[in-house]
Amino acid sequence: MAEIIQKDGTWTFDGDSVRIVPGRDKGVGLLRQTLGEVVVPLRALAGVSHEPGRKAGRLRLRLRDGADPLLQVTGGRLPEASDPYRLTVEPDRSGVAEYFVDEVRNALLLDQVDPGPVDSYLLPGPAVPITVGAGDGTVAFDGDRITLEWNWTTEEAKRSGGAREFRIGDVRSVEWAPSRGLDNGWIRFGMAGPGQAAAPKYDPYAVELFGFKKDPLMALVAAAVAVRLPHPAATGTARGVGTGTGTGPVLSLAAPPVAVPGGASAGAPAADPSADHDALLRRLRELGELHQSGILTADEFAVAKAAVLGRF
């Protein structure tokens, strides 16, 4: 098992999934605090990276396109403080971060995880019921019914129609956009039937966002709704969405086949591939623990790891 504990949060990898628990530091965004613990299965990962820095580094996960409803609806527009797949790493913990990256990469290699896009969500999305008030209204979603209620900032033409309540079965799409510069953002529910031509300010199925602290929380509502709608890839409308907040390199884990005894490749059928994979992963973890405890130097660990992979 690999674990890194920082003020920004705690990441734990057990070989099957990465468990992310946000910290309580003031730099942790409201979205991450509200979302809470996230468990990312190994098969949902496309890459992992550690970006060292003089003052602080960054540990990042890159998920497969279409695996997470939150990333799907936000489309790379989340601010860094709201990104649940970024962890600030103190300089003296860079070694632990590198070890964490190594462990995840080895597991992805052994399990031959395809880093490409998926056509179904692999994460469950935010928990429901969820209620968020921001901009000109409040959205409540219990997993079946969506309610929109207005406040004093709502345009009269929209407020005069009263609160809106509809079921998830009546929704054909959900869209979230953050405020940018002088342009307001929104969360909009596309309803079955004729298209909605009104701007969010006047649309009775949209909440207009003004750029305040709680705006990103509407992305959680959008994700909770999106995960209950048909996956975009299944309808041919998917677009590539990554974590979208990183500017540094992220390791691609589309690794070449690993040589195995008898001249076969790791992609070829074997008598018992799961047993081989388990044995290799167990040995790599043992070596990692010896390195982390100081018994093996960095050079010795690298040589031993290469030898184990070479024998597989």
Contacts in CASP RR format, 6 or more apart in sequence:
PFRMAT RR
TARGET T0000
AUTHOR 0000-0000-0000
METHOD contacts of the structure
MODEL  1
MAEIIQKDGTWTFDGDSVRIVPGRDKGVGLLRQTLGEVVVPLRALAGVSH
EPGRKAGRLRLRLRDGADPLLQVTGGRLPEASDPYRLTVEPDRSGVAEYF
VDEVRNALLLDQVDPGPVDSYLLPGPAVPITVGAGDGTVAFDGDRITLEW
NWTTEEAKRSGGAREFRIGDVRSVEWAPSRGLDNGWIRFGMAGPGQAAAP
KYDPYAVELFGFKKDPLMALVAAAVAVRLPHPAATGTARGVGTGTGTGPV
LSLAAPPVAVPGGASAGAPAADPSADHDALLRRLRELGELHQSGILTADE
FAVAKAAVLGRF
1 12 0 8 1.000
1 13 0 8 1.000
1 14 0 8 1.000
1 15 0 8 1.000
1 285 0 8 1.000
2 12 0 8 1.000
2 13 0 8 1.000
2 99 0 8 1.000
2 100 0 8 1.000
2 103 0 8 1.000
2 104 0 8 1.000
3 10 0 8 1.000
3 11 0 8 1.000
3 12 0 8 1.000
3 13 0 8 1.000
3 100 0 8 1.000
4 10 0 8 1.000
4 11 0 8 1.000
4 59 0 8 1.000
4 87 0 8 1.000
4 89 0 8 1.000
4 93 0 8 1.000
4 96 0 8 1.000
4 97 0 8 1.000
4 100 0 8 1.000
6 23 0 8 1.000
6 87 0 8 1.000
6 88 0 8 1.000
6 89 0 8 1.000
6 90 0 8 1.000
6 93 0 8 1.000
7 23 0 8 1.000
7 24 0 8 1.000
7 25 0 8 1.000
7 88 0 8 1.000
7 90 0 8 1.000
8 22 0 8 1.000
8 23 0 8 1.000
8 25 0 8 1.000
8 27 0 8 1.000
8 28 0 8 1.000
8 87 0 8 1.000
8 88 0 8 1.000
8 89 0 8 1.000
9 20 0 8 1.000
9 21 0 8 1.000
9 22 0 8 1.000
9 23 0 8 1.000
9 25 0 8 1.000
9 28 0 8 1.000
9 87 0 8 1.000
10 20 0 8 1.000
10 21 0 8 1.000
10 23 0 8 1.000
11 18 0 8 1.000
11 19 0 8 1.000
11 20 0 8 1.000
11 21 0 8 1.000
11 59 0 8 1.000
11 87 0 8 1.000
11 100 0 8 1.000
12 18 0 8 1.000
12 19 0 8 1.000
12 21 0 8 1.000
13 19 0 8 1.000
13 100 0 8 1.000
13 103 0 8 1.000
13 104 0 8 1.000
13 107 0 8 1.000
15 42 0 8 1.000
15 103 0 8 1.000
15 107 0 8 1.000
15 281 0 8 1.000
16 41 0 8 1.000
16 42 0 8 1.000
17 39 0 8 1.000
17 40 0 8 1.000
17 41 0 8 1.000
17 42 0 8 1.000
18 39 0 8 1.000
18 40 0 8 1.000
18 42 0 8 1.000
18 45 0 8 1.000
18 61 0 8 1.000
18 104 0 8 1.000
19 37 0 8 1.000
19 38 0 8 1.000
19 39 0 8 1.000
19 40 0 8 1.000
20 37 0 8 1.000
20 38 0 8 1.000
20 39 0 8 1.000
20 40 0 8 1.000
20 84 0 8 1.000
20 85 0 8 1.000
20 87 0 8 1.000
21 36 0 8 1.000
21 37 0 8 1.000
22 28 0 8 1.000
22 29 0 8 1.000
22 32 0 8 1.000
22 33 0 8 1.000
22 35 0 8 1.000
22 36 0 8 1.000
22 37 0 8 1.000
22 84 0 8 1.000
23 33 0 8 1.000
24 33 0 8 1.000
27 81 0 8 1.000
28 81 0 8 1.000
29 81 0 8 1.000
29 82 0 8 1.000
29 216 0 8 1.000
30 82 0 8 1.000
30 213 0 8 1.000
30 214 0 8 1.000
30 216 0 8 1.000
30 217 0 8 1.000
31 78 0 8 1.000
31 82 0 8 1.000
31 84 0 8 1.000
31 216 0 8 1.000
31 217 0 8 1.000
31 219 0 8 1.000
31 220 0 8 1.000
32 81 0 8 1.000
32 82 0 8 1.000
32 83 0 8 1.000
32 84 0 8 1.000
34 217 0 8 1.000
34 220 0 8 1.000
35 70 0 8 1.000
35 84 0 8 1.000
35 126 0 8 1.000
35 220 0 8 1.000
38 84 0 8 1.000
38 123 0 8 1.000
39 123 0 8 1.000
40 61 0 8 1.000
40 63 0 8 1.000
40 68 0 8 1.000
40 85 0 8 1.000
40 123 0 8 1.000
41 122 0 8 1.000
41 123 0 8 1.000
42 104 0 8 1.000
42 107 0 8 1.000
42 108 0 8 1.000
42 111 0 8 1.000
42 113 0 8 1.000
43 111 0 8 1.000
43 113 0 8 1.000
43 122 0 8 1.000
44 63 0 8 1.000
44 64 0 8 1.000
44 67 0 8 1.000
44 68 0 8 1.000
44 118 0 8 1.000
44 122 0 8 1.000
44 123 0 8 1.000
45 61 0 8 1.000
45 62 0 8 1.000
45 63 0 8 1.000
45 64 0 8 1.000
45 104 0 8 1.000
45 108 0 8 1.000
45 113 0 8 1.000
45 115 0 8 1.000
45 253 0 8 1.000
46 62 0 8 1.000
46 63 0 8 1.000
46 64 0 8 1.000
46 65 0 8 1.000
46 115 0 8 1.000
46 116 0 8 1.000
46 252 0 8 1.000
46 253 0 8 1.000
47 61 0 8 1.000
47 62 0 8 1.000
47 104 0 8 1.000
47 105 0 8 1.000
47 108 0 8 1.000
47 115 0 8 1.000
47 250 0 8 1.000
47 251 0 8 1.000
47 252 0 8 1.000
47 253 0 8 1.000
48 59 0 8 1.000
48 60 0 8 1.000
48 61 0 8 1.000
48 62 0 8 1.000
48 100 0 8 1.000
48 101 0 8 1.000
48 104 0 8 1.000
48 105 0 8 1.000
48 250 0 8 1.000
48 251 0 8 1.000
48 253 0 8 1.000
49 58 0 8 1.000
49 59 0 8 1.000
49 60 0 8 1.000
49 62 0 8 1.000
49 101 0 8 1.000
49 248 0 8 1.000
49 249 0 8 1.000
49 250 0 8 1.000
49 251 0 8 1.000
50 57 0 8 1.000
50 58 0 8 1.000
50 59 0 8 1.000
50 60 0 8 1.000
50 89 0 8 1.000
50 94 0 8 1.000
50 97 0 8 1.000
50 98 0 8 1.000
50 100 0 8 1.000
50 101 0 8 1.000
51 57 0 8 1.000
51 58 0 8 1.000
51 59 0 8 1.000
51 60 0 8 1.000
51 248 0 8 1.000
51 249 0 8 1.000
52 91 0 8 1.000
52 94 0 8 1.000
53 91 0 8 1.000
54 91 0 8 1.000
55 91 0 8 1.000
56 88 0 8 1.000
56 89 0 8 1.000
56 90 0 8 1.000
56 91 0 8 1.000
57 88 0 8 1.000
57 89 0 8 1.000
57 90 0 8 1.000
57 91 0 8 1.000
57 94 0 8 1.000
57 97 0 8 1.000
58 86 0 8 1.000
58 87 0 8 1.000
58 88 0 8 1.000
58 89 0 8 1.000
58 246 0 8 1.000
59 86 0 8 1.000
59 87 0 8 1.000
59 89 0 8 1.000
59 97 0 8 1.000
59 100 0 8 1.000
59 101 0 8 1.000
60 85 0 8 1.000
60 86 0 8 1.000
60 87 0 8 1.000
60 243 0 8 1.000
60 246 0 8 1.000
60 250 0 8 1.000
61 85 0 8 1.000
61 243 0 8 1.000
62 85 0 8 1.000
62 242 0 8 1.000
62 243 0 8 1.000
62 250 0 8 1.000
63 71 0 8 1.000
63 85 0 8 1.000
63 123 0 8 1.000
63 242 0 8 1.000
63 243 0 8 1.000
64 114 0 8 1.000
64 115 0 8 1.000
64 116 0 8 1.000
64 117 0 8 1.000
64 118 0 8 1.000
64 122 0 8 1.000
65 116 0 8 1.000
65 117 0 8 1.000
65 118 0 8 1.000
65 238 0 8 1.000
65 240 0 8 1.000
65 241 0 8 1.000
65 242 0 8 1.000
66 72 0 8 1.000
66 117 0 8 1.000
66 118 0 8 1.000
66 119 0 8 1.000
66 121 0 8 1.000
66 231 0 8 1.000
66 232 0 8 1.000
66 233 0 8 1.000
66 238 0 8 1.000
66 240 0 8 1.000
66 241 0 8 1.000
67 118 0 8 1.000
67 121 0 8 1.000
67 122 0 8 1.000
67 123 0 8 1.000
68 121 0 8 1.000
68 122 0 8 1.000
68 123 0 8 1.000
68 125 0 8 1.000
68 223 0 8 1.000
69 121 0 8 1.000
69 123 0 8 1.000
69 125 0 8 1.000
69 223 0 8 1.000
69 224 0 8 1.000
69 226 0 8 1.000
69 227 0 8 1.000
70 84 0 8 1.000
70 123 0 8 1.000
70 125 0 8 1.000
70 126 0 8 1.000
70 219 0 8 1.000
70 220 0 8 1.000
70 223 0 8 1.000
71 241 0 8 1.000
71 242 0 8 1.000
71 243 0 8 1.000
71 244 0 8 1.000
72 121 0 8 1.000
72 223 0 8 1.000
72 226 0 8 1.000
72 232 0 8 1.000
72 241 0 8 1.000
73 174 0 8 1.000
73 175 0 8 1.000
73 176 0 8 1.000
73 219 0 8 1.000
73 222 0 8 1.000
73 223 0 8 1.000
73 226 0 8 1.000
74 176 0 8 1.000
74 219 0 8 1.000
74 222 0 8 1.000
74 223 0 8 1.000
74 241 0 8 1.000
75 239 0 8 1.000
75 241 0 8 1.000
75 242 0 8 1.000
75 244 0 8 1.000
76 241 0 8 1.000
76 242 0 8 1.000
76 243 0 8 1.000
76 244 0 8 1.000
76 245 0 8 1.000
77 177 0 8 1.000
77 178 0 8 1.000
77 244 0 8 1.000
78 216 0 8 1.000
78 219 0 8 1.000
78 244 0 8 1.000
78 245 0 8 1.000
79 178 0 8 1.000
79 216 0 8 1.000
79 245 0 8 1.000
80 86 0 8 1.000
80 245 0 8 1.000
80 246 0 8 1.000
82 216 0 8 1.000
82 219 0 8 1.000
83 243 0 8 1.000
83 244 0 8 1.000
83 245 0 8 1.000
85 243 0 8 1.000
86 243 0 8 1.000
86 245 0 8 1.000
86 246 0 8 1.000
89 96 0 8 1.000
89 97 0 8 1.000
96 292 0 8 1.000
99 288 0 8 1.000
99 291 0 8 1.000
99 292 0 8 1.000
101 251 0 8 1.000
102 288 0 8 1.000
103 284 0 8 1.000
103 285 0 8 1.000
103 288 0 8 1.000
105 251 0 8 1.000
105 253 0 8 1.000
106 281 0 8 1.000
106 284 0 8 1.000
107 281 0 8 1.000
108 115 0 8 1.000
108 253 0 8 1.000
108 255 0 8 1.000
109 253 0 8 1.000
109 255 0 8 1.000
109 258 0 8 1.000
110 277 0 8 1.000
110 280 0 8 1.000
110 281 0 8 1.000
111 277 0 8 1.000
112 266 0 8 1.000
112 267 0 8 1.000
113 253 0 8 1.000
115 252 0 8 1.000
115 253 0 8 1.000
115 254 0 8 1.000
116 254 0 8 1.000
117 233 0 8 1.000
117 238 0 8 1.000
117 240 0 8 1.000
118 233 0 8 1.000
119 231 0 8 1.000
119 233 0 8 1.000
119 234 0 8 1.000
119 238 0 8 1.000
120 231 0 8 1.000
120 233 0 8 1.000
120 234 0 8 1.000
121 227 0 8 1.000
121 231 0 8 1.000
123 227 0 8 1.000
124 227 0 8 1.000
125 223 0 8 1.000
125 224 0 8 1.000
125 227 0 8 1.000
126 220 0 8 1.000
126 221 0 8 1.000
126 223 0 8 1.000
126 224 0 8 1.000
127 224 0 8 1.000
128 141 0 8 1.000
128 142 0 8 1.000
128 143 0 8 1.000
128 224 0 8 1.000
129 140 0 8 1.000
129 141 0 8 1.000
129 142 0 8 1.000
129 143 0 8 1.000
130 140 0 8 1.000
130 141 0 8 1.000
130 220 0 8 1.000
130 221 0 8 1.000
130 224 0 8 1.000
131 138 0 8 1.000
131 139 0 8 1.000
131 140 0 8 1.000
131 141 0 8 1.000
132 138 0 8 1.000
132 139 0 8 1.000
132 214 0 8 1.000
132 217 0 8 1.000
132 218 0 8 1.000
132 220 0 8 1.000
132 221 0 8 1.000
133 139 0 8 1.000
133 207 0 8 1.000
133 214 0 8 1.000
133 217 0 8 1.000
133 218 0 8 1.000
134 207 0 8 1.000
134 209 0 8 1.000
134 210 0 8 1.000
134 212 0 8 1.000
134 214 0 8 1.000
134 215 0 8 1.000
134 217 0 8 1.000
134 218 0 8 1.000
135 151 0 8 1.000
135 153 0 8 1.000
135 207 0 8 1.000
135 208 0 8 1.000
135 209 0 8 1.000
135 210 0 8 1.000
135 211 0 8 1.000
135 212 0 8 1.000
135 214 0 8 1.000
135 215 0 8 1.000
136 150 0 8 1.000
136 151 0 8 1.000
136 153 0 8 1.000
136 154 0 8 1.000
136 155 0 8 1.000
136 158 0 8 1.000
136 201 0 8 1.000
136 207 0 8 1.000
136 208 0 8 1.000
136 210 0 8 1.000
137 148 0 8 1.000
137 149 0 8 1.000
137 150 0 8 1.000
137 151 0 8 1.000
137 153 0 8 1.000
137 154 0 8 1.000
137 207 0 8 1.000
138 148 0 8 1.000
138 149 0 8 1.000
138 151 0 8 1.000
138 207 0 8 1.000
139 146 0 8 1.000
139 147 0 8 1.000
139 148 0 8 1.000
139 187 0 8 1.000
139 207 0 8 1.000
139 218 0 8 1.000
139 221 0 8 1.000
140 146 0 8 1.000
140 147 0 8 1.000
140 149 0 8 1.000
141 147 0 8 1.000
141 221 0 8 1.000
141 224 0 8 1.000
141 225 0 8 1.000
143 168 0 8 1.000
143 224 0 8 1.000
143 228 0 8 1.000
144 167 0 8 1.000
144 168 0 8 1.000
145 165 0 8 1.000
145 166 0 8 1.000
145 167 0 8 1.000
145 168 0 8 1.000
146 165 0 8 1.000
146 166 0 8 1.000
146 167 0 8 1.000
146 168 0 8 1.000
146 171 0 8 1.000
146 189 0 8 1.000
146 225 0 8 1.000
147 163 0 8 1.000
147 164 0 8 1.000
147 165 0 8 1.000
148 163 0 8 1.000
148 164 0 8 1.000
148 165 0 8 1.000
148 204 0 8 1.000
148 205 0 8 1.000
148 207 0 8 1.000
149 163 0 8 1.000
150 158 0 8 1.000
150 159 0 8 1.000
150 162 0 8 1.000
150 163 0 8 1.000
153 210 0 8 1.000
155 201 0 8 1.000
155 202 0 8 1.000
157 202 0 8 1.000
158 201 0 8 1.000
158 202 0 8 1.000
158 203 0 8 1.000
158 204 0 8 1.000
161 204 0 8 1.000
164 204 0 8 1.000
164 205 0 8 1.000
166 189 0 8 1.000
166 191 0 8 1.000
166 205 0 8 1.000
168 225 0 8 1.000
168 228 0 8 1.000
168 229 0 8 1.000
169 192 0 8 1.000
170 191 0 8 1.000
170 192 0 8 1.000
171 189 0 8 1.000
171 190 0 8 1.000
171 191 0 8 1.000
171 192 0 8 1.000
171 225 0 8 1.000
171 229 0 8 1.000
172 190 0 8 1.000
172 191 0 8 1.000
172 192 0 8 1.000
172 193 0 8 1.000
172 229 0 8 1.000
173 189 0 8 1.000
173 190 0 8 1.000
173 229 0 8 1.000
174 187 0 8 1.000
174 188 0 8 1.000
174 189 0 8 1.000
174 190 0 8 1.000
174 222 0 8 1.000
174 225 0 8 1.000
174 226 0 8 1.000
174 229 0 8 1.000
175 186 0 8 1.000
175 187 0 8 1.000
175 188 0 8 1.000
175 190 0 8 1.000
175 222 0 8 1.000
176 186 0 8 1.000
176 187 0 8 1.000
176 218 0 8 1.000
176 219 0 8 1.000
176 222 0 8 1.000
177 185 0 8 1.000
177 186 0 8 1.000
177 187 0 8 1.000
177 209 0 8 1.000
178 185 0 8 1.000
178 209 0 8 1.000
178 211 0 8 1.000
178 215 0 8 1.000
178 216 0 8 1.000
179 185 0 8 1.000
179 209 0 8 1.000
179 210 0 8 1.000
179 211 0 8 1.000
179 215 0 8 1.000
184 200 0 8 1.000
184 201 0 8 1.000
184 208 0 8 1.000
184 209 0 8 1.000
184 210 0 8 1.000
184 211 0 8 1.000
185 200 0 8 1.000
185 208 0 8 1.000
185 209 0 8 1.000
185 210 0 8 1.000
185 211 0 8 1.000
185 215 0 8 1.000
186 200 0 8 1.000
186 206 0 8 1.000
186 207 0 8 1.000
186 208 0 8 1.000
186 209 0 8 1.000
187 206 0 8 1.000
187 207 0 8 1.000
187 209 0 8 1.000
187 218 0 8 1.000
187 219 0 8 1.000
187 221 0 8 1.000
187 222 0 8 1.000
188 196 0 8 1.000
188 200 0 8 1.000
188 203 0 8 1.000
188 205 0 8 1.000
188 206 0 8 1.000
188 207 0 8 1.000
189 205 0 8 1.000
189 206 0 8 1.000
189 225 0 8 1.000
190 196 0 8 1.000
190 205 0 8 1.000
191 205 0 8 1.000
196 203 0 8 1.000
196 205 0 8 1.000
196 206 0 8 1.000
198 204 0 8 1.000
198 206 0 8 1.000
200 206 0 8 1.000
200 207 0 8 1.000
200 208 0 8 1.000
201 208 0 8 1.000
207 218 0 8 1.000
209 215 0 8 1.000
209 218 0 8 1.000
231 238 0 8 1.000
232 238 0 8 1.000
232 239 0 8 1.000
257 265 0 8 1.000
257 266 0 8 1.000
257 267 0 8 1.000
257 268 0 8 1.000
258 265 0 8 1.000
258 266 0 8 1.000
258 309 0 8 1.000
258 310 0 8 1.000
258 312 0 8 1.000
259 265 0 8 1.000
259 266 0 8 1.000
259 310 0 8 1.000
259 312 0 8 1.000
260 266 0 8 1.000
260 268 0 8 1.000
260 270 0 8 1.000
260 276 0 8 1.000
260 312 0 8 1.000
264 270 0 8 1.000
266 273 0 8 1.000
270 276 0 8 1.000
276 312 0 8 1.000
280 308 0 8 1.000
280 309 0 8 1.000
280 312 0 8 1.000
283 308 0 8 1.000
284 305 0 8 1.000
284 308 0 8 1.000
287 296 0 8 1.000
287 301 0 8 1.000
287 304 0 8 1.000
287 305 0 8 1.000
287 308 0 8 1.000
288 296 0 8 1.000
288 301 0 8 1.000
288 305 0 8 1.000
290 296 0 8 1.000
290 301 0 8 1.000
291 297 0 8 1.000
291 298 0 8 1.000
291 300 0 8 1.000
291 301 0 8 1.000
296 304 0 8 1.000
END
